[in-house]
Structure formats: C-alpha cells, structure tokens
Amino acid sequence: MEQIGRKTENWSSRFAFMMAAVGSSVGLGNFWRFPYTAGENGGGAFILIYVLCAALIALPLLMAEYAMGRKSGMSAIEGVQSLARAESKTQYWGIVGWVGGLTAFFILTFYMVISAWLLAYLIQALGGNLHGADAAVSGQNFRNIIGAGEHPMQSKWYILGLSGAFIAANVAVVGRGVKGGLETAATILMPAFFIMLLVVLGFSLMNGDVARTVDFLLKPDFSKVGFGTFLSALGQAFFSIGVGAGLMITYGAYLDRGTNIPRASAIIAGSDTLVAVIAGFTIFPIVFAAGLPEASGPSLFFISMPVAFEAIPYGSVFAVVFFALALFAAFTSSISLMEVGVSWFEERQGITRLGASIGIGFVLWMIGAGYVFGGDYLDFMDFMTEGLLLPLGGLLCALFAGWILSRDMLVSELGEGMIMNIWRFLIRWFVPPFIGLVLVFGFMDKIQDQYHVQLPGVLESLLGANWAPPPVAE
C-alpha cells in the first residue's frame, strides 16, 4: 500500500471530540426541520421510521466516514484520494469527497441566512418585541424580517448585516484551528446548549399540553404512512446527523487511535436523535396549548412559536432562551460545515487556515446576499442539497467504503468481530440500494411537491399527489 499522509492536529481529549461531533450533528435539522417534518408525516409513526433510518442507514455511514477520516488523516477530498491510491484504485474516487465538500458549502450558503433570521428573532425577544399576538401578526412580522413585508429593502440589508456577523463569528472560530477554535467553542457551547434545552423542556412540560403531545409524538398512526414518509425520514436523518457532506470525514481526521469509532458513532447518532425528539417535546406542548396546528411547515418555528410564547405565562422570557438555544445549535453545526472547506484549503501550499476561513466566509456572504435579495434561490438550494446532493454523497460514500476499501484497511479502524460483520453487510448490501431508491424517488417527489411538476400516474400513486393542477377554464 502507498503511504497515507496525516494531519498534525488532533482533538485534545475524547470529551472535546464528542462535544464537537455532537455539536456538528445537532443543528437546525433538529429544531427547524424535525418538528415540522414530524408534524407533516403523522408524528409517532414518522419518529419510529426515522429511528430505523438513523440506525440502519445513517449510523453505518457515520462509522464509515469517521473510519475513512482517521485512516487518511486528511481533508475529505484529499483523504478519499489517498485511500483510493493506497488500494491501487483510481483517484477519480475523490468525487466522494468533492460531492461532500460541495454539499457542505451549499448547505452553508442558506444555513447562514436562516441563522440570521434566528439572530433577528433573538434580538426581538431580548427587546420584548417578538410580535406574536396572533398568527396574522406573527406572520406579518416574519415577512417583515425576511424582507417580504413592510420596508423590504431596509429589512434585507438588516438580515444581510446579521448574516455577515454570524459568518464573522464562524471565521473567528474556524480560523483558530482545531484546539484553539473548534473544540474550545464546542466544549463551551454544547454544555450550555444542553442546560438550556432541559430548561426549555421543563418549561414546555409545565405550561404546555403534554397529553396531546405524547399522543401525537409517541402513538404511531400508520394510516398516514406512505412511501413519502420513508423519503422524508431518511432525508431528515441525513440532514440532521450530517452524513453525506464530508464533515464527518473531516472530523474523523483529527481522531486519536484510542477512540472507539463504533461506540462513538452510536453515541453521536443517538444523541442527535434524542435531541430531535426532545425538540419535539419542547415545541409541540406549547403549540398545542396555544391551539395552533401541528403541521405548519417551516412556519411552525418562525410564526407559530412566537404566538405560542405570547399565549403562556413567562413566555417572553423563555422565547429568549428558545431562540438562543436554536442559534447555539446552528452555530456549532455551521463551524463544522465550514471546516470541511477550510481543511482542504489548508492542505494547499501557501494558504493559511485563517486566510481560507476569511475567503470562504466572504464568498458565503456574497451568495447569501443573493438569497436575501432573491428568496427563491434559498428554496432551490434547500431542495438540491436535501433532495439530491446529500443522498448522492451518502451513496458514493457507501459504495467506496463497502466495495473499494478492503476489509483489512477498515478492520484497523472499526475492529474485528460481530460489529464489523454487521456493518460490512449493511454498508455493502443494504445501504446503497436503499439510498438509491430514495435518491431517485425522493428527487421526483420533491420536484412534484416544490415545483408542481405532474408525475406519471404510477409514480403519483406511489408517492402521493402533493399538489392539484389548476382547473381548466371553460
């Protein structure tokens, strides 16, 4: 085998790695996406399917990405290429890292804008001006914030400024390196995050409709389960846990030899799933107590929650904690997504880590300006990353780890025995065909849903009709 290069930095402790890794997984996917996705797909039935997808699809991929990262000790792109060379395979397999790196960057482009919305809501909550008297007032406030209501140009420049501040914070952390930046931020923010999460959970359980929430989230309603439910569950697992975007390969490159990858992966995937479920128990009790619908789409977070906080005692105080909590989650994920690109640029001769961070941050801000002043691009990029790039990255990673890398190479990272046998079976025979089906049918389902493209009858009967064509004028 050809010698594989290695990075010089490592996580200073297993605790630092676990905090950084959990922080990279726990993000807006848990708070912004999971609750409304569960609400739109039948609650408990969706959660059950999501847990199965996380255990049988996302967890094997997470183990594969950490193993590939630690074995190579390099960025996602260079690391995959070095592993391919070591196995005497073509370097074109570097496409695994390229797809992951581009996916991480594209997610960041709209992640920064949504984080700016969160920051705007946090500032409103701190000033006691959340404007959540009712759904109409809250909806108008959201439109004002994103620049689709009153004073649109002023609002758009405001959001662009907040986006720049959020990006600058990311640059400051990632530019300081692994020990001085990433793990320092994670070891401070993640414990604070979990404390705030428990505080908000306790507040929701004391002031919200717990009985209805338990019935909604934990009682499976399989009458609402269709093929589209599996598509949504796997898409949510990919987006939330973070596989398929190259960031886990990147974080794996900083792992020491003493870390047990299967155990660490199970803890990280389990923690992410637990936080997503807890997020449901922090949001839905308040939503139900305020008499609001559970299946509200993304507006559940930005329109329904302000109304719900307005309707309960001390809601204005806990609105501050809630949006700070979501902003913390967004930040710990965004720095890991930025690290994917910075790690690769750092390996280029003559490019410093800080310089790479500043360059990527500036490009993100420029693209974010396009999103802010033309909102349709944000929906398109969300559609492309979740519907196409994330599952494609996961499929390529599964094929590379399962069929290109030798068992001997991976045994050195994952160990020998029953866990290795189960993992290898799943990554070779179960994960690729399942993701392949989701990639094809999920992409068509999203095209039908988001862009109102009518599918052939057999596909519509399988995926369900997400829209009704307008009546023909007589």
C-alpha positions in Angstrom: 0.0 0.0 0.0 1.1 3.6 -0.7 1.9 5.7 2.4 -1.1 7.8 3.5 -0.4 11.3 4.8 -1.7 12.6 8.1 -2.6 15.8 9.8 -0.6 17.1 12.7 -3.6 18.3 14.9 -5.8 16.0 16.9 -8.7 16.5 19.4 -7.1 17.2 22.8 -9.5 14.7 24.5 -12.4 12.3 23.8 -14.7 14.7 25.6 -13.7 17.5 23.2 -14.3 15.3 20.2 -17.7 14.1 21.5 -18.8 17.7 22.2 -17.6 18.9 18.7 -19.1 15.8 17.0 -22.4 16.1 18.7 -22.4 19.8 18.0 -21.8 19.2 14.3 -24.8 16.9 14.2 -27.2 18.8 16.5 -28.3 21.9 14.5 -31.2 23.4 12.7 -32.1 20.0 11.4 -33.2 19.1 15.0 -35.1 22.3 15.7 -36.2 23.9 12.5 -36.7 20.8 10.3 -37.5 17.8 12.5 -40.6 19.2 14.4 -42.5 20.3 11.3 -41.4 17.2 9.3 -42.8 15.0 12.1 -45.9 17.1 12.1 -46.5 16.7 8.4 -45.9 12.9 8.5 -48.0 11.6 11.3 -45.9 12.2 14.4 -45.1 8.9 16.2 -45.1 6.8 13.0 -42.6 9.1 11.4 -40.3 9.1 14.5 -40.3 5.3 14.5 -39.3 5.2 10.8 -36.8 8.0 11.4 -35.1 6.0 14.2 -34.9 2.9 11.9 -33.3 5.0 9.1 -30.9 6.6 11.6 -29.8 3.1 12.9 -29.7 1.2 9.7 -28.6 3.8 7.2 -27.1 6.9 8.9 -25.2 5.1 11.6 -23.3 2.7 9.2 -22.4 5.8 7.1 -21.3 7.7 10.1 -19.0 4.9 11.1 -17.6 4.7 7.5 -16.9 8.4 7.4 -15.1 8.5 10.7 -13.1 5.4 9.8 -12.1 7.0 6.4 -11.2 10.2 8.1 -9.0 8.7 10.8 -7.3 6.3 8.3 -6.3 9.1 6.0 -5.8 11.9 8.5 -6.6 14.4 5.7 -9.4 16.5 4.4 -12.4 14.8 2.9 -11.2 15.3 -0.7 -7.5 14.5 -0.3 -8.3 11.8 2.2 -10.5 9.8 -0.1 -8.0 10.1 -2.9 -5.2 8.9 -0.7 -7.2 5.9 0.4 -8.0 5.1 -3.2 -4.3 5.2 -4.1 -3.5 3.0 -1.1 -5.9 0.4 -2.5 -4.4 0.9 -6.0 -7.7 2.3 -7.3 -8.3 5.3 -9.5 -8.1 8.8 -7.9 -11.4 9.6 -9.5 -13.0 8.2 -6.4 -12.1 11.6 -5.0 -15.6 12.5 -6.2 -16.8 11.2 -2.9 -15.0 14.0 -1.1 -15.9 16.6 -3.8 -19.6 15.9 -3.6 -19.4 16.0 0.2 -17.4 19.2 0.2 -19.7 21.0 -2.2 -22.8 19.8 -0.3 -21.4 21.2 2.9 -20.7 24.5 1.2 -24.1 24.7 -0.4 -25.8 23.9 2.9 -23.8 26.7 4.5 -25.0 29.2 1.9 -28.6 29.1 3.1 -27.8 28.0 6.7 -26.1 31.3 7.3 -29.3 33.2 6.1 -31.6 31.1 8.3 -29.2 31.7 11.2 -29.5 35.4 10.5 -33.3 35.1 10.9 -32.8 33.3 14.2 -30.5 36.1 15.3 -33.1 38.7 14.3 -35.8 36.8 16.4 -33.4 36.6 19.3 -32.8 40.4 19.2 -36.6 40.9 19.1 -37.1 38.6 22.0 -34.4 40.3 24.0 -36.1 43.7 23.4 -39.6 42.3 24.2 -40.8 43.0 20.6 -41.4 39.5 19.3 -44.8 40.5 17.8 -46.7 37.2 18.4 -50.2 38.5 19.4 -51.8 36.1 16.9 -50.9 34.2 13.7 -51.6 37.1 11.4 -49.4 39.5 13.4 -46.6 36.9 13.7 -46.8 36.0 10.0 -46.5 39.7 9.1 -43.5 40.0 11.5 -41.8 37.1 9.7 -42.5 38.6 6.3 -41.1 41.9 7.6 -37.9 40.2 8.8 -37.2 38.4 5.6 -37.9 41.5 3.5 -41.2 40.4 2.1 -43.4 42.9 4.1 -43.0 46.5 5.1 -39.8 48.3 4.3 -38.4 45.4 2.3 -35.0 46.9 1.4 -34.3 48.0 4.9 -35.1 44.6 6.2 -33.0 42.8 3.6 -30.0 44.9 4.4 -30.6 44.2 8.1 -30.6 40.5 7.5 -27.5 40.7 5.3 -25.7 42.5 8.1 -26.7 39.9 10.7 -25.6 37.2 8.2 -22.2 38.9 8.0 -21.9 39.0 11.8 -22.8 35.3 12.0 -20.3 34.4 9.3 -17.6 36.5 11.0 -18.1 34.5 14.2 -17.7 31.3 12.2 -14.5 32.6 10.6 -13.1 33.7 14.0 -13.6 30.2 15.5 -12.6 28.0 12.5 -9.6 30.2 11.7 -8.1 29.5 15.1 -7.8 25.8 14.4 -8.9 22.6 16.0 -7.8 23.1 19.6 -8.0 26.8 19.7 -11.2 27.2 17.8 -13.4 24.2 17.1 -13.1 22.3 20.3 -13.0 25.4 22.5 -16.3 26.6 21.1 -17.8 23.1 21.3 -16.8 22.5 24.9 -18.3 25.8 26.0 -21.4 25.9 23.8 -22.6 22.3 24.0 -22.8 22.0 27.8 -24.6 25.4 27.8 -26.8 24.1 25.0 -27.9 21.0 26.9 -28.6 23.1 30.0 -30.8 25.5 28.0 -32.5 22.5 26.3 -33.5 21.0 29.6 -34.7 24.4 30.9 -36.9 24.9 27.9 -38.2 21.3 28.0 -39.2 21.7 31.7 -40.9 25.0 30.9 -42.8 23.4 28.0 -43.9 20.4 30.0 -45.2 22.6 32.9 -47.0 25.1 30.7 -48.0 23.1 27.6 -50.4 20.4 26.6 -48.3 17.3 27.4 -51.0 14.7 27.0 -51.7 15.7 23.4 -48.0 15.9 22.7 -47.4 12.4 24.0 -50.3 11.1 21.9 -49.1 12.9 18.8 -45.3 12.1 19.1 -45.3 8.6 20.7 -48.5 7.0 19.3 -47.8 5.7 15.8 -50.5 6.4 13.2 -49.6 4.1 10.4 -52.6 5.2 8.4 -50.6 8.3 7.5 -47.5 6.3 6.5 -46.7 6.1 2.8 -43.6 5.8 0.6 -43.1 9.5 1.0 -42.7 9.1 4.8 -39.6 6.9 4.3 -38.2 9.5 1.9 -38.8 12.3 4.5 -37.4 10.2 7.3 -34.1 9.3 5.5 -33.7 12.9 4.2 -34.2 14.1 7.8 -31.6 11.6 9.1 -29.1 12.7 6.5 -29.6 16.4 7.1 -29.7 16.1 10.9 -26.9 13.7 11.6 -24.7 15.2 9.0 -23.6 12.2 6.8 -23.0 12.7 3.1 -21.5 16.1 3.5 -17.8 15.3 4.1 -17.8 16.9 7.6 -17.6 13.6 9.5 -14.6 12.5 7.3 -13.0 15.8 8.2 -13.7 15.5 11.9 -12.5 11.9 11.8 -9.1 13.0 10.5 -8.5 14.6 13.9 -9.3 11.4 15.9 -6.7 9.7 18.0 -6.2 6.0 17.9 -7.7 5.4 21.3 -11.3 6.4 20.2 -13.6 3.5 19.6 -15.4 4.6 16.4 -18.4 2.3 16.5 -19.2 3.3 20.1 -18.6 7.0 19.5 -20.8 6.9 16.3 -23.6 5.2 18.2 -23.4 7.8 21.0 -23.4 10.7 18.5 -26.2 9.4 16.3 -28.2 8.5 19.4 -27.6 12.0 21.0 -28.7 13.7 17.8 -31.9 11.6 17.6 -32.6 12.2 21.3 -32.2 16.0 20.9 -34.6 15.9 17.9 -37.2 14.1 19.9 -36.7 16.4 22.9 -37.1 19.3 20.5 -40.5 18.0 19.6 -41.4 17.9 23.3 -40.2 21.5 23.7 -42.2 22.8 20.8 -45.4 20.8 20.5 -46.7 21.2 24.1 -46.6 25.0 23.6 -48.0 24.8 20.1 -50.9 22.6 21.3 -51.6 24.8 24.4 -51.9 27.8 22.1 -54.4 25.9 19.9 -52.1 26.1 16.8 -51.9 23.4 14.1 -49.0 20.9 14.3 -48.4 20.5 10.6 -47.4 24.1 9.8 -44.3 23.6 7.6 -41.3 25.8 8.3 -43.6 28.5 9.7 -44.1 26.2 12.8 -40.8 27.6 14.0 -40.9 31.3 12.9 -44.6 32.0 13.1 -46.3 29.6 15.4 -43.7 29.6 18.2 -43.9 33.4 18.8 -47.7 33.1 19.0 -47.4 30.2 21.4 -44.9 32.1 23.7 -47.2 35.1 23.7 -50.1 32.9 25.0 -48.4 31.3 28.0 -47.0 32.7 31.3 -43.4 34.0 31.2 -43.4 33.2 27.5 -41.4 36.3 26.7 -38.5 35.1 29.0 -38.4 31.7 27.6 -38.6 32.9 24.0 -35.2 34.4 24.6 -33.8 31.1 25.8 -35.5 29.2 23.0 -34.1 31.3 20.1 -30.7 31.4 21.8 -30.8 27.6 22.0 -31.6 27.3 18.3 -28.8 29.8 17.5 -26.3 27.8 19.5 -27.3 24.7 17.6 -26.9 26.5 14.3 -23.5 27.8 15.2 -22.0 24.5 16.3 -23.1 22.9 13.0 -22.1 25.8 10.8 -18.5 25.8 12.1 -18.2 22.1 11.3 -19.6 22.7 7.8 -17.1 25.5 7.2 -14.2 23.3 8.5 -14.8 20.9 5.5 -13.6 23.5 3.0 -11.0 25.2 5.3 -9.4 21.8 6.0 -9.0 21.2 2.2 -7.6 24.7 1.5 -5.2 24.3 4.5 -3.6 21.5 2.6 -2.9 23.7 -0.4 0.5 25.2 -0.3 0.7 28.8 0.7 -2.9 29.1 2.1 -3.3 29.6 5.8 -6.2 28.4 7.9 -7.3 31.9 8.7 -7.0 33.0 5.1 -9.1 30.1 3.9 -11.7 30.9 6.5 -11.9 34.5 5.5 -12.1 33.6 1.8 -14.9 31.1 2.3 -16.7 33.4 4.6 -16.6 36.3 2.1 -18.0 34.0 -0.7 -20.7 32.8 1.6 -21.7 36.3 2.4 -21.8 37.2 -1.3 -24.0 34.2 -2.1 -26.1 34.9 1.0 -26.8 38.4 -0.4 -28.3 36.7 -3.5 -30.6 34.6 -1.2 -31.6 37.7 0.8 -32.5 39.8 -2.2 -33.9 36.9 -4.2 -35.6 34.4 -1.8 -36.3 31.7 -4.4 -32.7 30.7 -4.5 -32.9 29.6 -0.9 -35.7 27.2 -1.5 -33.9 25.8 -4.6 -30.7 25.2 -2.7 -32.5 23.5 0.2 -34.2 21.4 -2.4 -30.9 20.5 -4.2 -29.0 19.6 -1.0 -31.6 17.5 0.8 -33.2 16.1 -2.3 -30.1 15.3 -4.4 -26.6 16.1 -3.0 -26.9 14.6 0.5 -28.2 11.2 -0.6 -25.8 11.2 -3.6 -22.9 11.8 -1.2 -24.1 9.1 1.1 -24.5 6.6 -1.8 -21.0 7.3 -3.1 -19.5 7.0 0.4 -21.3 3.7 1.0 -20.0 2.3 -2.4 -16.5 3.5 -1.7 -16.3 2.1 1.9 -18.2 -1.1 1.1 -16.7 -2.1 -2.3 -13.5 -0.2 -2.9 -11.8 -0.2 0.5 -10.5 -3.6 1.7 -11.8 -5.2 4.8 -8.2 -5.2 6.3 -7.9 -1.5 5.9 -11.2 -0.9 7.8 -10.6 -3.5 10.4 -7.8 -1.3 11.7 -10.3 1.4 12.3 -13.5 -0.4 13.3 -12.2 -3.6 14.8 -12.9 -7.2 14.1 -15.9 -9.2 15.2 -19.7 -9.1 15.1 -19.9 -5.3 14.8 -17.6 -5.3 11.8 -19.6 -8.1 10.1 -22.9 -6.4 10.6 -21.5 -3.0 9.5 -19.9 -4.5 6.3 -23.2 -6.3 5.4 -25.2 -3.1 5.8 -22.7 -0.8 4.0 -22.5 -3.2 1.0 -25.9 -4.8 0.6 -28.5 -2.7 2.4 -27.4 1.0 2.5 -26.6 1.5 -1.3 -29.8 0.1 -2.8 -32.0 1.9 -0.1 -30.3 5.2 -0.7 -30.5 4.7 -4.4 -34.3 4.2 -4.2 -34.6 7.3 -2.0 -32.3 9.3 -4.3 -34.5 8.6 -7.4 -38.0 8.6 -5.9 -37.2 11.3 -3.4 -35.9 13.7 -6.0 -39.0 13.2 -8.1 -41.3 13.6 -5.1 -39.6 17.0 -4.3 -39.9 18.1 -7.9 -43.6 17.3 -7.8 -44.0 19.0 -4.4 -41.9 22.1 -4.8 -42.1 22.8 -8.5 -45.5 21.4 -9.3 -44.4 19.0 -11.9 -47.1 16.4 -12.5 -45.7 12.9 -12.4 -46.9 9.9 -14.4 -49.9 8.1 -12.8 -47.9 5.1 -11.5 -45.4 7.4 -9.7 -48.2 9.6 -8.4 -49.9 6.6 -6.9 -46.7 5.6 -5.2 -45.6 9.0 -4.0 -49.0 10.6 -3.5 -50.3 13.7 -5.1 -48.6 16.7 -3.4 -50.5 19.3 -5.4 -53.6 19.6 -7.6 -53.3 21.1 -11.1 -55.3 24.3 -11.5 -58.8 23.8 -13.1 -59.0 24.3 -16.8 -61.0 27.4 -17.7 -64.1 26.6 -19.8 
